[in-house]
Amino acid sequence: MPRSAVTTELAGRLKALPPYLFVKIDNLKREMIAKGVDVVDLGIGDPDTPTPQPIIDACARAASDPANHRYPSNLGLDEFRRAAAAWMQQRYGVACDPATEILPLLGSKEAIGHIPLAFVNPGDVVLAPDPCYPVYRFATILAGGTVYSMPLVEERGFLPDYDAIPADVRRKARLMFLNYPNNPTAAVADEAFFKRTVKFAKANDIIVVHDAAYLEVAFDGYRPPSFLSIEGAKDVGIEFHSFSKTFNMTGWRIGWAVGNADVVAGLLKVKSNLDSGMFRALQHAGIEALTADLSSWRRDLIALYTKRRDILCGGLNAIGWRVEKPKASFYVWARLPDGITSADAATDLLEHGGVVAIPGTGYGDAGEGYVRMSLTLPTDRVEEAVRRIAPVYARWQSK
């Protein structure tokens, strides 16, 4: 490989980033596959069943229309914003102005990456849960902010303890990330917690960013609340919604932001300078997703995840690994036996069982002692994973 003729040393902000977790896990998985191992991947949460056909058809029709081939507006189509506003009202009882309080996103990950650029100056503090989706921390670092970790512990239901945040940190805090139903812990938050969050944010002048990617993946009749359904939430925050988990559209990269008009405007200003809006055909697909009657499809999808959840959790409990069935999300957050680290457990499962599980420390220091497993693979493979995990877990117990 020829050497570069120019200096290619990375910027300090990139050097400060740890390796992206999922890339590292994917490299390890590829190494095992190259060795001929049949790997059962309980790692990245990527829905394995197709996008509903009406959404695909709507995109195809719109893509054939030359009017949709030109640059789109960063504001998005009026119809898209109205459809997202109607969804918020119908699903969560949240009234919002589609003109000023809704913004289309190129997937919610994009917005997570951009929101600190709009509001965080070098030296400002961003409150991030630990463990958490790693991009909360990475986006803060890229914006020059300082991450303050809020530990999520099992004894508190994996909810942050606002009283434990020092006064000097609160004074410097500009923004706070939250995510319920939670990745990776699968924990849920009730209205009482969100009310405390609104009170805390108002008292400390902190913008709340709620990552709501898993609101529509819930079991046993449970309906997670939207943060914005709480009185006063729109005064302090914004919520990101994703088509990825809601409609099995991970590769489509569609989402929307909703909430405080000034926060939405700040995010729009960043996006207007860094991207050129969402392809209109994708917006038409999003409109179809938000307005079509997909209730039977959703029931079938949740039933499928429920079956997989019960197989995985039931199978693990049967071999002695005590895990809780999640009420929402498609993750199982499994506490490890004493004496084994998350990294060692993940390596053991891969090398001796051919099973990919994500070490909890990939999501933060407070993730030590856990691994995350996903339900987004065929049911027979979930059954196979349990069969392979059993002897590995037995070895842990015998140590």
C-alpha positions in Angstrom: 0.0 0.0 0.0 1.6 3.3 -1.1 2.3 5.9 1.6 0.5 9.2 1.5 2.5 12.2 0.1 0.8 14.5 2.6 0.4 14.5 6.4 -2.6 12.4 7.3 -2.5 12.6 11.1 -6.0 12.6 12.4 -7.5 15.6 14.2 -7.3 15.5 18.0 -11.1 15.1 18.2 -11.0 11.9 16.3 -8.1 10.6 18.3 -10.2 11.1 21.4 -12.8 8.6 20.1 -12.5 5.0 21.1 -13.1 2.3 18.4 -16.7 2.2 17.4 -18.1 -0.8 19.3 -20.0 -2.5 16.5 -17.1 -2.3 14.1 -14.9 -4.1 16.6 -17.5 -6.8 17.2 -18.1 -7.2 13.5 -14.3 -7.7 12.9 -14.2 -10.4 15.5 -17.2 -12.1 14.0 -15.7 -12.0 10.5 -12.5 -13.7 11.8 -14.6 -16.5 13.3 -16.6 -16.9 10.0 -13.3 -17.0 8.1 -12.3 -19.9 10.3 -15.4 -21.8 9.2 -17.4 -21.2 12.3 -21.2 -21.0 11.9 -21.8 -17.9 14.0 -25.1 -17.1 15.6 -25.2 -13.3 15.8 -27.1 -11.9 18.9 -25.2 -8.7 18.5 -26.4 -5.6 16.6 -30.1 -4.9 16.7 -31.1 -4.9 13.0 -34.6 -6.2 12.3 -34.4 -9.3 10.1 -37.9 -9.2 8.6 -38.8 -7.0 5.6 -40.1 -3.5 5.4 -43.9 -3.7 4.9 -44.7 -3.9 1.2 -47.0 -0.8 1.0 -44.0 1.3 2.2 -41.8 -0.1 -0.5 -44.4 0.4 -3.2 -44.9 4.1 -2.1 -41.2 4.7 -2.4 -41.0 3.0 -5.8 -43.9 5.2 -7.2 -42.3 8.4 -5.8 -38.8 7.4 -7.1 -40.3 7.2 -10.6 -41.5 10.8 -10.5 -38.9 13.2 -11.9 -40.2 15.9 -9.6 -38.7 14.0 -6.7 -35.2 13.9 -8.3 -34.2 17.5 -7.4 -32.7 18.8 -4.2 -35.2 18.5 -1.4 -35.7 21.1 1.3 -34.1 20.5 4.7 -37.5 21.3 6.2 -39.0 18.3 4.4 -42.3 18.0 2.6 -45.3 19.6 4.4 -47.1 16.2 4.0 -44.3 14.4 5.8 -44.3 16.8 8.8 -48.1 16.7 9.0 -48.0 12.9 9.0 -45.4 12.9 11.8 -47.4 15.4 13.8 -50.6 13.3 13.4 -48.7 10.2 14.5 -47.5 11.9 17.6 -51.1 13.0 18.4 -52.7 9.6 17.7 -50.0 7.4 19.3 -48.9 9.4 22.3 -51.4 12.3 22.7 -48.7 14.9 21.9 -49.9 18.0 20.0 -47.3 19.7 17.9 -47.0 22.3 15.2 -45.8 20.5 12.0 -44.3 23.8 10.7 -42.0 24.5 13.6 -41.9 21.5 15.9 -41.2 18.6 13.4 -38.1 18.1 11.4 -37.2 15.1 9.1 -34.0 13.3 9.9 -31.6 11.1 7.9 -32.1 8.5 10.7 -32.1 9.4 14.3 -28.4 8.6 14.7 -27.7 11.6 12.4 -29.6 13.9 14.7 -27.8 12.5 17.8 -24.6 13.3 16.1 -25.6 16.9 15.2 -27.5 18.1 18.2 -24.4 18.8 20.3 -23.0 20.9 17.4 -26.0 23.2 17.8 -25.9 23.8 21.5 -22.6 22.6 23.1 -19.6 24.9 23.3 -16.1 23.6 24.2 -16.0 23.0 28.0 -19.8 22.6 28.3 -21.0 19.4 30.0 -23.3 16.9 28.4 -25.1 14.4 30.8 -25.1 10.9 29.2 -26.4 7.7 30.7 -23.9 4.9 31.4 -24.3 2.4 29.8 -25.7 4.1 26.7 -25.8 4.1 22.9 -22.1 5.1 22.3 -22.9 7.9 19.9 -24.2 10.1 22.8 -20.6 10.2 24.0 -18.9 10.4 20.6 -21.1 13.3 19.4 -20.3 15.2 22.6 -16.5 14.7 22.1 -16.7 15.8 18.5 -18.5 19.0 19.5 -15.8 19.8 22.1 -18.0 19.1 25.1 -17.3 17.1 28.2 -19.3 14.0 29.0 -20.6 13.5 32.5 -21.8 9.9 33.0 -25.0 9.1 34.9 -24.7 5.5 36.0 -27.7 3.3 35.3 -27.8 0.5 37.9 -30.1 -2.4 38.3 -31.1 -1.4 41.8 -32.6 1.8 40.5 -34.3 0.2 37.5 -31.6 1.6 35.3 -32.8 5.1 35.7 -30.3 8.0 36.4 -30.2 9.5 39.9 -30.4 13.3 39.4 -29.7 14.0 43.0 -26.3 12.4 42.7 -25.1 14.9 40.1 -22.9 17.5 41.7 -24.0 21.1 41.7 -21.0 22.3 39.7 -21.7 19.7 37.0 -25.3 20.9 36.8 -24.2 24.5 36.4 -22.0 23.5 33.4 -24.5 21.1 31.9 -26.0 22.2 28.6 -27.7 19.1 27.3 -28.8 15.7 28.6 -29.4 12.5 26.6 -32.0 10.0 27.7 -33.3 6.8 26.0 -36.4 4.8 27.1 -37.1 2.1 26.3 -33.4 1.8 26.8 -30.6 0.4 24.7 -28.7 -1.6 26.0 -30.5 -2.4 29.3 -34.1 -2.7 27.9 -35.3 -0.7 30.9 -38.4 1.4 30.7 -39.3 4.8 32.2 -42.7 5.7 33.7 -44.4 9.1 33.7 -43.2 9.8 37.2 -39.6 9.6 36.1 -40.2 11.9 33.1 -41.9 14.4 35.4 -38.8 14.4 37.6 -36.8 14.9 34.4 -38.8 18.0 33.4 -38.4 19.5 36.9 -34.7 18.8 36.9 -34.2 20.3 33.4 -36.1 23.4 34.2 -34.3 23.9 37.5 -30.9 23.6 35.9 -31.5 25.1 32.4 -30.6 21.8 30.6 -31.9 20.7 27.2 -33.3 17.2 27.2 -32.8 15.0 24.2 -34.9 11.8 24.3 -33.9 9.1 21.9 -37.3 7.3 21.4 -36.2 4.7 18.9 -37.8 1.8 20.7 -41.2 3.3 21.7 -43.1 1.0 19.4 -41.3 -2.3 20.4 -43.1 -3.3 23.6 -44.6 -6.6 24.9 -47.5 -8.0 26.9 -49.7 -5.0 26.3 -47.3 -2.4 27.7 -47.2 1.0 26.0 -44.1 3.1 26.8 -44.9 6.8 27.2 -43.3 9.5 25.0 -41.3 12.0 27.0 -43.2 14.8 25.3 -46.5 13.5 26.7 -45.5 14.9 30.0 -46.7 18.5 30.8 -43.8 20.9 30.4 -41.6 18.5 28.4 -41.8 20.5 25.2 -40.5 23.5 27.2 -37.2 21.8 27.8 -36.7 19.1 25.2 -36.8 17.3 22.0 -37.5 13.7 21.0 -36.0 11.7 18.1 -38.1 9.1 16.4 -36.8 6.4 14.1 -38.4 4.4 11.3 -35.7 1.8 11.7 -37.2 -0.2 14.6 -40.7 1.1 14.2 -41.2 0.0 10.6 -38.2 -2.3 9.9 -36.5 0.4 7.9 -32.9 0.4 9.3 -31.3 0.8 5.9 -33.6 3.5 4.7 -32.2 6.1 7.1 -35.4 8.0 8.0 -36.5 9.6 11.2 -37.9 12.8 12.6 -37.3 15.2 15.5 -40.2 16.7 17.4 -40.4 19.1 20.3 -39.3 22.5 21.4 -39.4 24.8 18.4 -36.1 26.6 19.3 -34.3 23.3 19.7 -35.7 22.1 16.4 -34.5 25.4 14.8 -31.0 24.9 16.2 -30.8 21.4 14.8 -32.1 22.6 11.4 -29.4 25.3 11.2 -26.7 22.6 11.6 -28.4 20.3 9.1 -28.9 23.1 6.6 -25.1 23.5 6.5 -24.1 19.8 6.6 -26.7 17.9 4.5 -29.0 18.5 1.6 -32.3 17.1 3.0 -34.0 13.8 2.6 -34.7 12.3 -0.9 -38.4 13.0 -1.5 -39.2 9.5 -2.5 -38.0 8.4 1.0 -40.3 11.0 2.5 -43.2 9.6 0.6 -42.3 6.2 1.9 -42.3 7.7 5.4 -45.7 9.2 4.8 -47.1 5.8 3.8 -45.6 4.2 6.9 -47.1 6.8 9.2 -50.6 6.9 7.6 -51.3 3.4 6.3 -53.1 0.8 8.4 -50.2 -1.5 9.5 -51.8 -2.6 12.7 -51.9 -6.3 11.8 -48.3 -6.2 10.5 -47.3 -4.7 13.8 -49.2 -7.2 15.9 -47.4 -10.0 14.0 -44.0 -8.4 14.4 -44.5 -8.0 18.2 -45.8 -11.5 18.5 -42.6 -12.7 16.7 -40.3 -10.7 19.0 -42.3 -12.0 22.0 -41.8 -15.6 20.9 -38.1 -15.0 20.5 -37.8 -13.2 23.8 -39.6 -16.1 25.6 -37.3 -18.7 23.9 -34.1 -16.8 24.8 -35.0 -15.8 28.4 -36.7 -19.1 29.1 -33.8 -21.0 27.8 -31.2 -19.0 29.7 -33.2 -19.3 32.9 -33.5 -23.0 32.4 -29.7 -23.4 32.4 -29.4 -21.3 35.5 -28.6 -17.9 34.0 -31.1 -15.6 35.6 -32.3 -13.0 33.2 -35.4 -10.7 33.2 -37.8 -10.7 30.3 -37.8 -7.2 28.8 -41.0 -5.2 28.7 -39.8 -3.3 25.7 -37.0 -3.0 23.0 -35.7 -6.2 21.4 -32.7 -6.6 23.7 -31.9 -8.9 26.7 -29.5 -7.4 29.2 -28.0 -10.4 30.9 -26.1 -10.1 34.2 -23.1 -12.3 34.3 -22.0 -14.6 37.2 -19.5 -13.0 39.6 -15.9 -13.3 38.6 -16.3 -13.0 34.8 -15.9 -9.8 32.9 -18.1 -8.6 30.1 -15.2 -8.8 27.6 -14.2 -12.3 28.7 -17.8 -13.5 28.5 -18.3 -12.1 25.0 -15.0 -13.7 23.9 -15.9 -17.0 25.5 -19.3 -17.1 23.9 -17.8 -16.4 20.5 -14.8 -18.7 20.7 -16.5 -21.6 22.4 -20.1 -21.3 21.4 -20.0 -19.4 18.1 -22.4 -16.9 19.6 -22.0 -13.1 19.3 -23.1 -11.1 22.4 -22.1 -7.5 23.0 -20.0 -6.9 26.1 -21.7 -4.4 28.4 -18.5 -2.3 28.7 -18.9 -1.4 25.1 -21.7 0.9 26.3 -19.9 2.4 29.2 -18.1 1.5 32.4 -21.3 0.8 34.2 -22.1 -1.9 31.7 -19.4 -4.1 33.3 -20.9 -7.4 34.4 -23.5 -7.7 31.6 -23.8 -8.7 28.0 -26.5 -7.6 25.6 -28.3 -10.0 23.3 -30.6 -9.1 20.4 -33.8 -10.7 19.3 -33.4 -9.7 15.6 -32.6 -13.1 14.1 -34.7 -16.1 13.0 -36.4 -18.0 15.8 -34.6 -21.2 15.1 -31.3 -19.4 15.4 -32.4 -18.1 18.8 -33.0 -21.7 19.8 -29.6 -22.6 18.5 -28.0 -19.8 20.5 -29.5 -21.2 23.7 -28.2 -24.6 22.9 -24.7 -23.4 22.3 -24.7 -21.0 25.3 -25.6 -23.8 27.8 -22.1 -25.5 27.9 -20.3 -22.2 28.0 -22.4 -21.1 31.0 -21.9 -24.4 32.7 -18.1 -23.9 32.5 -18.5 -20.4 34.0 -20.4 -22.0 36.9 -17.8 -24.6 37.5 -15.0 -22.2 37.9 
